[in-house]
């Protein structure tokens, strides 16, 4: 299907540019690995939460445990003194 609606295409491009800008700001503080881990983890967990809240996707204990492990891993990286 692709990007068939111009408004969603523009919204995707703008949000991607904004996210990349904020990642570049974060990388002034974090190491690249930690910054990218945070960026991708927030996106992954955020998509799961949005899917559950707005699209009726089910959250079971395995998905919740996976999100907790991802968040715990990123917190662990940050607290490791790598930044």
N, CA, C and O atoms as CSV, one atom per row, in Angstrom:
chain,resi,resn,atom,element,x,y,z
A,1,UNK,N,N,0.828,-1.185,0.000
A,1,UNK,CA,C,0.000,0.000,0.000
A,1,UNK,C,C,0.873,1.250,0.000
A,1,UNK,O,O,0.714,2.115,-0.861
A,2,UNK,N,N,1.773,1.350,0.936
A,2,UNK,CA,C,2.637,2.524,0.972
A,2,UNK,C,C,1.929,3.745,1.523
A,2,UNK,O,O,0.883,3.660,2.165
A,3,UNK,N,N,2.532,4.864,1.250
A,3,UNK,CA,C,1.988,6.138,1.712
A,3,UNK,C,C,0.999,6.652,0.672
A,3,UNK,O,O,1.390,7.294,-0.303
A,4,UNK,N,N,-0.264,6.369,0.880
A,4,UNK,CA,C,-1.280,6.753,-0.100
A,4,UNK,C,C,-2.002,8.038,0.280
A,4,UNK,O,O,-2.680,8.638,-0.554
A,5,UNK,N,N,-1.863,8.464,1.532
A,5,UNK,CA,C,-2.504,9.711,1.970
A,5,UNK,C,C,-1.419,10.732,2.280
A,5,UNK,O,O,-0.551,10.507,3.123
A,6,UNK,N,N,-1.486,11.846,1.588
A,6,UNK,CA,C,-0.461,12.876,1.716
A,6,UNK,C,C,-0.331,13.391,3.144
A,6,UNK,O,O,0.783,13.627,3.612
A,7,UNK,N,N,-1.446,13.569,3.844
A,7,UNK,CA,C,-1.380,14.110,5.203
A,7,UNK,C,C,-0.603,13.182,6.131
A,7,UNK,O,O,0.189,13.662,6.942
A,8,UNK,N,N,-0.806,11.862,6.037
A,8,UNK,CA,C,-0.069,10.921,6.877
A,8,UNK,C,C,1.389,10.838,6.471
A,8,UNK,O,O,2.263,10.650,7.317
A,9,UNK,N,N,1.657,10.977,5.187
A,9,UNK,CA,C,3.044,10.987,4.724
A,9,UNK,C,C,3.790,12.187,5.286
A,9,UNK,O,O,4.912,12.054,5.775
A,10,UNK,N,N,3.171,13.349,5.216
A,10,UNK,CA,C,3.785,14.567,5.743
A,10,UNK,C,C,3.967,14.458,7.257
A,10,UNK,O,O,5.012,14.837,7.785
A,11,UNK,N,N,2.957,13.945,7.953
A,11,UNK,CA,C,3.052,13.782,9.411
A,11,UNK,C,C,4.182,12.828,9.782
A,11,UNK,O,O,4.899,13.064,10.754
A,12,UNK,N,N,4.344,11.760,9.018
A,12,UNK,CA,C,5.425,10.802,9.274
A,12,UNK,C,C,6.788,11.448,9.065
A,12,UNK,O,O,7.688,11.272,9.886
A,13,UNK,N,N,6.947,12.181,7.991
A,13,UNK,CA,C,8.228,12.831,7.709
A,13,UNK,C,C,8.567,13.896,8.755
A,13,UNK,O,O,9.713,14.001,9.193
A,14,UNK,N,N,7.575,14.674,9.147
A,14,UNK,CA,C,7.812,15.714,10.152
A,14,UNK,C,C,8.146,15.091,11.504
A,14,UNK,O,O,9.092,15.521,12.164
A,15,UNK,N,N,7.384,14.085,11.923
A,15,UNK,CA,C,7.666,13.459,13.219
A,15,UNK,C,C,9.023,12.760,13.210
A,15,UNK,O,O,9.718,12.758,14.225
A,16,UNK,N,N,9.404,12.174,12.097
A,16,UNK,CA,C,10.732,11.559,11.982
A,16,UNK,C,C,11.842,12.583,12.093
A,16,UNK,O,O,12.859,12.334,12.741
A,17,UNK,N,N,11.656,13.732,11.466
A,17,UNK,CA,C,12.653,14.800,11.547
A,17,UNK,C,C,12.753,15.339,12.973
A,17,UNK,O,O,13.854,15.593,13.462
A,18,UNK,N,N,11.620,15.513,13.637
A,18,UNK,CA,C,11.628,15.998,15.020
A,18,UNK,C,C,12.316,14.986,15.933
A,18,UNK,O,O,13.124,15.365,16.781
A,19,UNK,N,N,12.002,13.704,15.767
A,19,UNK,CA,C,12.621,12.660,16.584
A,19,UNK,C,C,14.128,12.614,16.377
A,19,UNK,O,O,14.884,12.459,17.335
A,20,UNK,N,N,14.563,12.746,15.138
A,20,UNK,CA,C,15.998,12.742,14.844
A,20,UNK,C,C,16.684,13.957,15.444
A,20,UNK,O,O,17.808,13.853,15.936
A,21,UNK,N,N,16.028,15.096,15.408
A,21,UNK,CA,C,16.580,16.297,16.032
A,21,UNK,C,C,16.776,16.090,17.528
A,21,UNK,O,O,17.839,16.405,18.064
A,22,UNK,N,N,15.755,15.559,18.206
A,22,UNK,CA,C,15.876,15.340,19.644
A,22,UNK,C,C,16.890,14.254,19.969
A,22,UNK,O,O,17.547,14.322,21.008
A,23,UNK,N,N,17.033,13.252,19.103
A,23,UNK,CA,C,18.090,12.262,19.303
A,23,UNK,C,C,19.452,12.931,19.230
A,23,UNK,O,O,20.336,12.630,20.032
A,24,UNK,N,N,19.630,13.835,18.275
A,24,UNK,CA,C,20.921,14.519,18.161
A,24,UNK,C,C,21.219,15.362,19.401
A,24,UNK,O,O,22.374,15.467,19.813
A,25,UNK,N,N,20.194,15.959,19.996
A,25,UNK,CA,C,20.398,16.692,21.251
A,25,UNK,C,C,20.766,15.753,22.392
A,25,UNK,O,O,21.645,16.057,23.199
A,26,UNK,N,N,20.090,14.610,22.453
A,26,UNK,CA,C,20.381,13.640,23.513
A,26,UNK,C,C,21.800,13.105,23.395
A,26,UNK,O,O,22.444,12.819,24.405
A,27,UNK,N,N,22.288,12.969,22.176
A,27,UNK,CA,C,23.633,12.429,21.982
A,27,UNK,C,C,24.720,13.396,22.426
A,27,UNK,O,O,25.889,13.019,22.504
A,28,UNK,N,N,24.350,14.635,22.716
A,28,UNK,CA,C,25.308,15.560,23.317
A,28,UNK,C,C,25.576,15.172,24.773
A,28,UNK,O,O,26.616,15.524,25.328
A,29,UNK,N,N,24.635,14.446,25.391
A,29,UNK,CA,C,24.745,14.031,26.789
A,29,UNK,C,C,25.101,12.558,26.930
A,29,UNK,O,O,25.916,12.195,27.779
A,30,UNK,N,N,24.502,11.708,26.108
A,30,UNK,CA,C,24.680,10.264,26.207
A,30,UNK,C,C,25.706,9.774,25.204
A,30,UNK,O,O,25.975,10.433,24.200
A,31,UNK,N,N,26.285,8.597,25.487
A,31,UNK,CA,C,27.046,7.886,24.471
A,31,UNK,C,C,26.088,7.474,23.364
A,31,UNK,O,O,24.884,7.360,23.592
A,32,UNK,N,N,26.610,7.254,22.183
A,32,UNK,CA,C,25.767,6.902,21.044
A,32,UNK,C,C,24.980,5.623,21.322
A,32,UNK,O,O,23.783,5.567,21.039
A,33,UNK,N,N,25.623,4.608,21.863
A,33,UNK,CA,C,24.938,3.340,22.123
A,33,UNK,C,C,23.794,3.494,23.100
A,33,UNK,O,O,22.711,2.951,22.880
A,34,UNK,N,N,24.020,4.225,24.175
A,34,UNK,CA,C,22.974,4.440,25.182
A,34,UNK,C,C,21.859,5.298,24.596
A,34,UNK,O,O,20.682,4.991,24.788
A,35,UNK,N,N,22.206,6.357,23.890
A,35,UNK,CA,C,21.196,7.225,23.289
A,35,UNK,C,C,20.329,6.490,22.287
A,35,UNK,O,O,19.110,6.662,22.267
A,36,UNK,N,N,20.955,5.668,21.453
A,36,UNK,CA,C,20.181,4.922,20.464
A,36,UNK,C,C,19.321,3.861,21.144
A,36,UNK,O,O,18.191,3.619,20.719
A,37,UNK,N,N,19.841,3.222,22.196
A,37,UNK,CA,C,19.054,2.229,22.930
A,37,UNK,C,C,17.819,2.874,23.546
A,37,UNK,O,O,16.727,2.307,23.505
A,38,UNK,N,N,17.996,4.054,24.112
A,38,UNK,CA,C,16.850,4.771,24.689
A,38,UNK,C,C,15.843,5.117,23.600
A,38,UNK,O,O,14.641,4.911,23.768
A,39,UNK,N,N,16.336,5.643,22.488
A,39,UNK,CA,C,15.466,6.076,21.391
A,39,UNK,C,C,14.643,4.911,20.844
A,39,UNK,O,O,13.428,5.028,20.682
A,40,UNK,N,N,15.298,3.799,20.564
A,40,UNK,CA,C,14.577,2.664,19.992
A,40,UNK,C,C,13.671,1.997,21.020
A,40,UNK,O,O,12.603,1.497,20.667
A,41,UNK,N,N,14.078,1.982,22.280
A,41,UNK,CA,C,13.250,1.373,23.321
A,41,UNK,C,C,11.981,2.172,23.565
A,41,UNK,O,O,10.899,1.604,23.711
A,42,UNK,N,N,12.115,3.488,23.608
A,42,UNK,CA,C,10.931,4.337,23.783
A,42,UNK,C,C,9.972,4.123,22.611
A,42,UNK,O,O,8.758,4.046,22.800
A,43,UNK,N,N,10.521,4.030,21.414
A,43,UNK,CA,C,9.670,3.802,20.240
A,43,UNK,C,C,8.981,2.441,20.315
A,43,UNK,O,O,7.777,2.349,20.078
A,44,UNK,N,N,9.715,1.397,20.637
A,44,UNK,CA,C,9.136,0.061,20.687
A,44,UNK,C,C,8.073,-0.090,21.751
A,44,UNK,O,O,6.978,-0.586,21.482
A,45,UNK,N,N,8.395,0.339,22.964
A,45,UNK,CA,C,7.423,0.256,24.055
A,45,UNK,C,C,6.240,1.180,23.768
A,45,UNK,O,O,5.090,0.822,24.025
A,46,UNK,N,N,6.521,2.350,23.242
A,46,UNK,CA,C,5.448,3.296,22.920
A,46,UNK,C,C,4.472,2.740,21.905
A,46,UNK,O,O,3.264,2.937,22.045
A,47,UNK,N,N,4.961,2.053,20.891
A,47,UNK,CA,C,4.082,1.473,19.875
A,47,UNK,C,C,3.193,0.390,20.482
A,47,UNK,O,O,2.014,0.292,20.144
A,48,UNK,N,N,3.754,-0.420,21.374
A,48,UNK,CA,C,2.952,-1.456,22.028
A,48,UNK,C,C,1.844,-0.817,22.875
A,48,UNK,O,O,0.699,-1.267,22.844
A,49,UNK,N,N,2.186,0.221,23.623
A,49,UNK,CA,C,1.201,0.903,24.469
A,49,UNK,C,C,0.130,1.575,23.613
A,49,UNK,O,O,-1.058,1.480,23.920
A,50,UNK,N,N,0.541,2.251,22.546
A,50,UNK,CA,C,-0.427,2.897,21.646
A,50,UNK,C,C,-1.347,1.855,21.011
A,50,UNK,O,O,-2.552,2.075,20.885
A,51,UNK,N,N,-0.777,0.731,20.616
A,51,UNK,CA,C,-1.596,-0.337,20.045
A,51,UNK,C,C,-2.646,-0.834,21.020
A,51,UNK,O,O,-3.781,-1.114,20.633
A,52,UNK,N,N,-2.264,-0.944,22.288
A,52,UNK,CA,C,-3.213,-1.411,23.306
A,52,UNK,C,C,-4.277,-0.355,23.600
A,52,UNK,O,O,-5.455,-0.679,23.744
A,53,UNK,N,N,-3.862,0.903,23.688
A,53,UNK,CA,C,-4.798,1.963,24.058
A,53,UNK,C,C,-5.757,2.350,22.940
A,53,UNK,O,O,-6.940,2.583,23.191
A,54,UNK,N,N,-5.262,2.420,21.718
A,54,UNK,CA,C,-6.062,2.975,20.632
A,54,UNK,C,C,-6.540,1.958,19.598
A,54,UNK,O,O,-7.486,2.231,18.860
A,55,UNK,N,N,-5.901,0.794,19.536
A,55,UNK,CA,C,-6.255,-0.158,18.486
A,55,UNK,C,C,-6.733,-1.497,19.024
A,55,UNK,O,O,-6.883,-2.456,18.267
A,56,UNK,N,N,-6.973,-1.566,20.330
A,56,UNK,CA,C,-7.549,-2.762,20.913
A,56,UNK,C,C,-6.637,-3.974,20.934
A,56,UNK,O,O,-7.116,-5.094,21.112
A,57,UNK,N,N,-5.354,-3.785,20.762
A,57,UNK,CA,C,-4.438,-4.914,20.825
A,57,UNK,C,C,-4.300,-5.365,22.277
A,57,UNK,O,O,-4.318,-4.546,23.196
A,58,UNK,N,N,-4.164,-6.639,22.466
A,58,UNK,CA,C,-4.144,-7.201,23.810
A,58,UNK,C,C,-2.744,-7.177,24.401
A,58,UNK,O,O,-1.754,-7.458,23.726
A,59,UNK,N,N,-2.693,-6.835,25.678
A,59,UNK,CA,C,-1.455,-6.925,26.445
A,59,UNK,C,C,-1.567,-8.131,27.365
A,59,UNK,O,O,-2.467,-8.192,28.203
A,60,UNK,N,N,-0.674,-9.079,27.218
A,60,UNK,CA,C,-0.634,-10.198,28.144
A,60,UNK,C,C,0.611,-10.059,29.024
A,60,UNK,O,O,1.398,-9.128,28.849
A,61,UNK,N,N,0.781,-10.962,29.944
A,61,UNK,CA,C,1.882,-10.817,30.884
A,61,UNK,C,C,3.230,-10.938,30.195
A,61,UNK,O,O,4.206,-10.346,30.655
A,62,UNK,N,N,3.311,-11.697,29.095
A,62,UNK,CA,C,4.581,-11.833,28.381
A,62,UNK,C,C,4.993,-10.511,27.726
A,62,UNK,O,O,6.168,-10.144,27.751
A,63,UNK,N,N,4.029,-9.801,27.143
A,63,UNK,CA,C,4.338,-8.509,26.535
A,63,UNK,C,C,4.746,-7.491,27.595
A,63,UNK,O,O,5.696,-6.731,27.408
A,64,UNK,N,N,4.024,-7.487,28.698
A,64,UNK,CA,C,4.361,-6.561,29.783
A,64,UNK,C,C,5.741,-6.888,30.337
A,64,UNK,O,O,6.535,-5.982,30.591
A,65,UNK,N,N,6.036,-8.170,30.525
A,65,UNK,CA,C,7.361,-8.566,30.998
A,65,UNK,C,C,8.434,-8.135,29.999
A,65,UNK,O,O,9.493,-7.653,30.402
A,66,UNK,N,N,8.180,-8.300,28.733
A,66,UNK,CA,C,9.142,-7.868,27.720
A,66,UNK,C,C,9.407,-6.383,27.781
A,66,UNK,O,O,10.555,-5.952,27.672
A,67,UNK,N,N,8.350,-5.585,27.957
A,67,UNK,CA,C,8.541,-4.137,28.070
A,67,UNK,C,C,9.335,-3.786,29.324
A,67,UNK,O,O,10.184,-2.895,29.291
A,68,UNK,N,N,9.067,-4.477,30.423
A,68,UNK,CA,C,9.805,-4.221,31.664
A,68,UNK,C,C,11.285,-4.571,31.477
A,68,UNK,O,O,12.158,-3.843,31.951
A,69,UNK,N,N,11.567,-5.671,30.795
A,69,UNK,CA,C,12.958,-6.064,30.548
A,69,UNK,C,C,13.664,-5.035,29.666
A,69,UNK,O,O,14.812,-4.678,29.929
A,70,UNK,N,N,12.988,-4.559,28.627
A,70,UNK,CA,C,13.575,-3.542,27.743
A,70,UNK,C,C,13.882,-2.265,28.528
A,70,UNK,O,O,14.983,-1.723,28.436
A,71,UNK,N,N,12.911,-1.794,29.292
A,71,UNK,CA,C,13.110,-0.575,30.082
A,71,UNK,C,C,14.213,-0.791,31.108
A,71,UNK,O,O,15.059,0.081,31.305
A,72,UNK,N,N,14.209,-1.951,31.765
A,72,UNK,CA,C,15.255,-2.256,32.734
A,72,UNK,C,C,16.636,-2.291,32.106
A,72,UNK,O,O,17.608,-1.840,32.712
A,73,UNK,N,N,16.728,-2.820,30.899
A,73,UNK,CA,C,18.011,-2.854,30.200
A,73,UNK,C,C,18.529,-1.469,29.879
A,73,UNK,O,O,19.721,-1.199,30.033
A,74,UNK,N,N,17.655,-0.593,29.437
A,74,UNK,CA,C,18.066,0.771,29.116
A,74,UNK,C,C,18.467,1.524,30.384
A,74,UNK,O,O,19.456,2.257,30.389
A,75,UNK,N,N,17.703,1.342,31.448
A,75,UNK,CA,C,18.053,1.989,32.723
A,75,UNK,C,C,19.411,1.466,33.198
A,75,UNK,O,O,20.248,2.232,33.676
A,76,UNK,N,N,19.617,0.164,33.061
A,76,UNK,CA,C,20.897,-0.418,33.428
A,76,UNK,C,C,22.060,0.160,32.629
A,76,UNK,O,O,23.121,0.437,33.189
A,77,UNK,N,N,21.869,0.342,31.334
A,77,UNK,CA,C,22.902,0.967,30.505
A,77,UNK,C,C,23.200,2.372,30.966
A,77,UNK,O,O,24.360,2.771,31.070
A,78,UNK,N,N,22.163,3.111,31.238
A,78,UNK,CA,C,22.336,4.510,31.666
A,78,UNK,C,C,23.043,4.598,33.015
A,78,UNK,O,O,23.903,5.456,33.215
A,79,UNK,N,N,22.683,3.718,33.931
A,79,UNK,CA,C,23.258,3.744,35.267
A,79,UNK,C,C,24.669,3.146,35.325
A,79,UNK,O,O,25.363,3.276,36.333
A,80,UNK,N,N,25.079,2.498,34.249
A,80,UNK,CA,C,26.385,1.855,34.238
A,80,UNK,C,C,27.529,2.853,34.186
A,80,UNK,O,O,28.696,2.470,34.272
A,81,UNK,N,N,27.204,4.114,34.049
A,81,UNK,CA,C,28.249,5.135,33.987
A,81,UNK,C,C,28.838,5.288,32.592
A,81,UNK,O,O,29.889,5.905,32.420
A,82,UNK,N,N,28.159,4.724,31.600
A,82,UNK,CA,C,28.665,4.778,30.229
A,82,UNK,C,C,28.552,6.180,29.638
A,82,UNK,O,O,29.226,6.496,28.657
A,83,UNK,N,N,27.716,7.011,30.220
A,83,UNK,CA,C,27.508,8.329,29.619
A,83,UNK,C,C,28.280,9.387,30.281
A,83,UNK,O,O,28.204,10.548,29.880
